[in-house]
Amino acid sequence: MLELKSINLKRARVETLVVPVCEEEDIHSDPTVKALTSTAKELAEFKGKTGDRVTLFQPGGTKIERVVLFGVGKKEKVTLETLRAFTGKAVNFCIKAGLGTMTVATPTASAINLDPAALLKALMEGGLLSNHIFDRYKEKKERKPVRKIILMATAAQKKAHADLAGSVSAVCQGSIMAREWVTTPSNDKRPPAFAGMIQKTAKSAGLKTKVMDERWLKEQKFGAMLAVGQGSNAKPRLVALEYAPQDAKKTIVLVGKGVTFDSGGINLKPSGSIETMKMDMSGAAAVAGTLLAVARLKPSIRVVGVMPLVENMPSGTAIRPGDIVRSYAGKTIEIGNTDAEGRLILIDALAWAKEQYKPDAMIDLATLTGACVVALGEKIAGVFSKDRQLADAIVAAGETTHERCWPLPLPEDYMELLKNDFADLNNISSGRWGGAITAALFLSEFVGDTRWAHIDIAGPAWIKKASDYCGAGGTGFGVRLLCELLEKI
């Protein structure tokens, strides 16, 4: 539970008060918090530097059981991400200590040159996102989430931001749901099962839901998608979720890659690369998570999520290098490598979604290429679009949410690398370099004149080690970014 609350710290009983503290200057206006900060800084080991932490028990003149002060560094360097990290660390501290309620001493926005609503939102996000524990497969549930997170606020702040806790909770729950799906092992989320999970959750959220099976895909001639899935005995599914208010003047389609396990197929992935391939459906999870948030946020635009779900496995029926398949759009593709499968399922989904929904803009998310990770590292996604305005809007949304993106080019002359002697296209480049670019160019052949962007999330979709507000595993990358974008688009 998340709450904005006016609190008199001299009188109120508080289980745990957490306080962000800067190195030199005070960033709080509450007199009790200011006094507690001064007391903490008198202790030699606490200076307010990033990583500093000190606990005060039952400070005099209050009914507070414990005060935990966290250093956040120099005041001029405090950002929204600093605040997310602070509440993330605070929640993790409370979880480890077995504490049920956490009260946040909200800093004064003007003291750190931040917008008041953005400041509150960042504190809420860090708290909610760090409170997620993936322990479904543990016999012993050793950690319990914090039951209640309270942010101190004045009466005026409570009135001005009355709806903020609800909207932030909606987005964070969408992100957490995406994390859950990504971290779930592949044996429990093969395409029919994963489609069922999405369908059940989406229906309960009030979304219009369709799940199309293998028979329908064959009838509609989704040749590229079916080719990827033909090696598995768990057959493909296409899931479509729709939020459609009556007064909608725009339609935005989101398409997410959903390879529930990617072995690489006949071009089998080696050890060191294959172990985490349950995360290759992160794009689909992000799209579904975004639609769940949208159902609660209720924007005035129509939002559609399309998720092609397959399992890429080697077998006697699997697609082979050298095979030629015909896509939904009619173009033929020679398979140069069976491990370049994500683009094959995406092109059928993109072409169908363009035709079916006639969107004003279409955005796909996919853990598409290792080349993008080589280019940008594990924390930044690549954005590809011929529409500069759309690409800039995505990058800006990522800066706001700290789901960072960087624009990469779509040079037309690189299309030469995808030409093929026997089919319209090859599914991989004939060259060694620029794999993220050629993959995006391949997708661009199937979107026509639709305003479109591709986000390659191969790097930030998964983390091996827990961060301040995300446990190890799936990150839910893209949900908060897309919700921010949909608010502005």
N, C-alpha and C positions, 0 to 999 in steps of 0.2 A: 504494500500500500504506500502511496506517495501523497504527501500533503504539504500545502503552504500554511503556515500557522504563525500568529502573533504570540510571542512568548516573553514573559517577564522573568528573566533568569534569576532574579533575586527571590522570587516566590515559587516558581514552577518546579515540580519534581522532574528531573531529567536523568534518564539512565546513562546515556553517553552523548556528550557534546563533542563534535569534531570541528576543528578550527583550522582554516588555511592561514599561514603566517608568512609574510615576506621578510626579507633579510633586514632591511633598514627601517622602512616606513610602515606605519600601521595602515591597514586597509579596511578597518571595521569602524562602525559608528556606534554600536551598542556599548555602553559604558562598562558593563560586566565583562564582555568579550575583550575589550581593550585592557582591562585590569588583568585578566587571565593571561593575555599575551605578554604583558609586561612581566608578570611573575615568571612565566616560562623562560623568557629571555635572560632572566637573572641567573638561570641555571647554565653553567659553563658549557654543557654539551649541546645546548640548543641555540642555534643562531638564525633559524628560519631558512637555511639553505635547502635546496632541493634534496630530498632524501632524509632530512632531519625529522625526528619524531620524538615527542616526549608526552608522558601521561601524568596528569595531576589527579589525585584522588580526593574527593569530598572537599573542594576548596571552600574556605571560610566565607560566611555570609551568603551562601547559596544552598540549594537542595539538590545540587548536581552530584551524581555518584562518581563520575569520572569525566575528565576533559582530556581529549587526545588532540594534540596540536601537531600539524604537519607542515614542514617547511615547503614553500613553493618557489623559493628563489627571489631574484630581484624583481621589484614591482613593475619596472618597465618591460620585463620579459614575460609577464603573466598574460596568457592567451586563453581562449575558450578551451583549448585542448589541455592546458595546465589545470583548469578547473575540473574537466572530466577526469583527468588522471587523479586529482586530489580526492574526489568523492569515490572513485574506483578503489584507491588505496584504503580509504576510510572504511568502505563496506567490507573489503577483504580482511581488514583488521578485525572488524566486528564479527565476521563469520568465524574467523580463527579463534576468537575469544568466546564464541558462543553467546553473543549479545543480541537481543531481540529487537531493540529500537535504537535508531540513530538519529540524532538531531544535528543539523548542519548550521553552523554560524555563517550566514550568508554575507560575503564581503560587500562593501559599498561599491556599486558599479562605477560611479564617477571617480573613485580613488584609483581604479585600474583602467580607466578609459574604455569601458565596455558598455554595450547597450544592456539595460536592465533585463529585458526579456531574454536576450541571448545568454546572459550570464546565468539566469535561473534555469534556462533550458539545458545548458551545458552541465550544471551541477546535477540536474535530474538525470540526464543521460548517463553520466558516469556512474551514478548510484544504481540505476535500474539495470544497466548492462552488466555491471560487475556482480550483481546479485544472482546471476544465472549460474547454476551448477549442473553440469551434465554428469549424472551419476546413475543413470537408468540401469546400467549393466553391473553395478557394484552391489555385492551382497550386503555390505555394511555401508550405510549412509552416514559417513563420518562428519559431513559438513551440512549445516542448515542455513538457508538464506535468512537475511534480516527480514523480520516481519513488517517493519514499518520504517519509512524514511521520511523525516520531517525537515522541511526547509524553513528557517526563520524568515519571517516577512512582516513588514508593517501592514496596517489595515489598508492603506492606500495600494500597496503592492498586491495584496490579496485580491482587492477589487479589480485592479487593472489586469491581472493575470489569472483570473478565475478559471479559465479554460485550459491553461497551459499544462497542468499536470495530466489532464485527460489526453491531450494531443501528443504529448511526449511519451506517455505510456503506450499509446497506440503504435507509434513508430518503433519504440524499443521492443514491444512485444512481437512486432513483425520481424525485427532483426533477430530476436532470440529464437523465434520459430524457425527462421532460416538456419541459424546455427545448429539447432537441434537436428534438423533434417540432414545437414551436411555431415555432422559428426556421427550420425547413425550408421552402423556398418552396412555394407552392401547386401549381405544376406537377408537383411530385414527391410530393404527398400529397392528391390528389383522393380522394373518398370510398372507392372500391374499393381504392386503393393504401394509404391510411392505415389502413383496416380490416385489410389484409394485414400492415402493419407491427406493429400492435397484436397481432394474432393470433399472429404468429411469436414475438414477444418474450414474450407471455403464456404460450404453450405451453411455451417453454423454461424458464419460471419454475415450471411445474407447475400453472398455473391452468386451471380448466375454461373453455373458450372457445367462444363461439357467434358466428357472423357471419351475419346475416339480410340477404338481398338484396331488390331491388325487387319481385320477384314475391311473396315472402313478405309484404312490407309491404303490398302491394295486397290479398292474401288476408286479412290481419289488419285491414285498413281503417285504416291509419295515414294518414288523409286530410290532416291538417295538415302532417305531415312531408313527405309526397310532394308536396304543393302547393309547398313551398319549393324542392324539388329538381327540379321539372319543367322549369325553364328551362335546366338544364345537361345536356350529353350524358354526364357522369359521374354515374351514378345513385346514389341514397342507399344507405347501409348502416346497420344497427343492430348494434352490437357489445355483447355481454354477457360479462363476466368474473366468475368466481365462485371464492371461497376458502371452503371448507365443511368445517371440522373436525367429526369425529363427535360430539363432546361439546358442540357449540355450543348455547347457550341463547338467544342473540339473533341477529337478522338486521338488518344495517345495509345499506341500499342507497344508493349514491352515483351520481348522474346528472350527466353532463357535456356541456355544449353543444359540438357539433363541427361548426361551419361552417368548412370547410377554406379557403374564400375567400368573403368577403362583399362583393360589388359593390354591394349594396343592392337589386339586382333592377331592375325598371322604375323605381322611385324611386332612381335611380343616385346613389351617393355622390359628392361633389365632390372635386376635387384637394385634398390636405391631409388628407383623411379616409380615402381608399381605399388609400393606399400600404402601410399596415401590416396590411391586413385578412387576411393569412395567419395572424394570431394569433387569429382569431375561433373557433378550436377549442381555446383554452387550457383551458377547462373539461374537455373530453374528455381532453386530455393529462394534466391533473392527476389525474383519476380513474384513468386507466390507470396512471400513475406510482405512485399510492397502492396500487393492487392489486399491482403488482410488489413494492413494499416489504412489503406485508402477507404475500405469499407467503414471504418470508424471515423476517419477524418472528414469524409463526405465532401470532397471538392466539387466544383461545378463543371468538371470536365468528365468525359467518358474515358475510362481507363480499362484496357484489355491486356491480360497476360496470357501469353501462348508459350507452352513448355513441351518441346519434343523430348520424350523419355525413351532411352534405349540402354542396352547393356552391350558393350563391345567385347566379344569373346572369340577365341580361336576354337574352331571345331571343323568337322567334315563339311559343314554347311556354311562356314564363314566366307565372307568376301575375300578375294585374293588380289594381290598386286597384279595389275594388268587387266582386271575386269573393267568393263564399261557399263555404267548405269545411266538411266535416264531420270532426271530430276522432275519434280512437280511442274516446274516452269517449262519443261521440254528440252532444256539443254542437256547434252550428254557429257559425262565426266569419266575419264580414265582414272582408275585408282593407282596412284603412284606409291602410296603408303597407307596401309590400313589404320595406322595410328594418327592419321590426319582426318579423324572421323567427325569431330565436333562441327566442322564447317559443312559437312554433308547433311547432318540433321538440321542445321540452322537454315540452310538455303531453302529446303522444302517448307519449313515453318515460316520463314520470312515471306516467301512468294505467296503462300496460302493466306497469311495474315494480311498482306497488302491487298490481295484480291477480295478477301472476305469482309474486312472492316474499313477499307479505304481511309487509312489514318492520316491525320495532319502531320504526325511525326511518328517514327518508329525507332526504337532503341533496343539493341540486343546486348545481353551480358553473357560472357562465356569465359571459362577457364580454357582459352583457346590455344595459346602457344607458349612454349618455354622461351622462345625468342623474345617475347615481351618482358619476361622476367630478367633475361640477360640485359636488355636495354634499360629497364627502369628499376630493377631490384624487386624485393618481395613486398614492399609496402605501397607501391604506386601502380595504379592501373593505367593502361594505354587507351586513349580515345582517338577514334578514327572517324572522320566525317568530312564530306565535301561541303557541308553547311557550317561555315565558320561560327555563325551566331549560336547554333545548337551546340557545337563543340565547346565554345566559350562558356555557355550556360552550364554545361556538365562540369567543367573544370571549376567554375565558381561555386557550384553546389558542393563539390568535393572539398573545396577549401573551407566552407562553412562547417561541414560535418566532420572534417578530418578523414574522410574517405577519399584520399588524394588521387587525382588523375593528371595525366599530362598528354597534350595533343601530339600525335604522330602523323606523318604525311601519307597521302594516297597518290603517289606519282603514277601517272597513266602509263609511262614507258615500262614500269615494272610488270605490267600485264603481259608483256612478252614472255615472262618467265613461267606463265601458266598456260601457254599455248601448247597444243598437243597434235601430233600427226594423225591420230585416229579418232579423236573425240573433240567436242567443242572446247573442253578445258581439261587440265590435269588437276588433281586435288592437292598437289604439292608443287612447289617451285622447282624449276630445273637448276637453280643456283643454290648456293649454300647459305647466303646471307639475306637478311631482311625478312625473315620468316613471319614476323608479326604483321608486316606490311602486306606481304603477298596473301596471307590468310584473309586479311580485311578486304583486300581488293577482290578476292574470290567471292566473298559475301556480297560485295557491292554490285556484282553482276546480276543479282537476283532481287534487287529492291526497286528497279526502275527509276522513276522520277520522284519517288517518295522521299520526303525529308527524313534522313536516316543517320544514325550514329551507332558505332560498334564500340563496346567497352570490353577490353581484354583484361579480365580480373585474375589471370593465372597466378600472379604473385600474391596479392593481398587476401585471397579467398580463404587461406588456411595458414595458421601459425603453429609452429612446433612447440613453442614455449608461451605460457600465459603472459599477457600484457597487463597493464594497470586495470583495464576494465573488460578484458576478454580472456576467457580460459583457453587452454590449448585446444586446437581443433578448428572447426569451422568458425569464421568470423562474422558471417552475415553481411559481408561487404556488399554495398550497393543499395541496401534497403533505405538507410537514412539519406543517402545521396539522392536516390530517385524520389523520395517523398519531398525533399527540399526542392528538387527540380520541378516536380509537378505543381508545387505551390507557386512557382515563379513563371512557368512556361506559358 
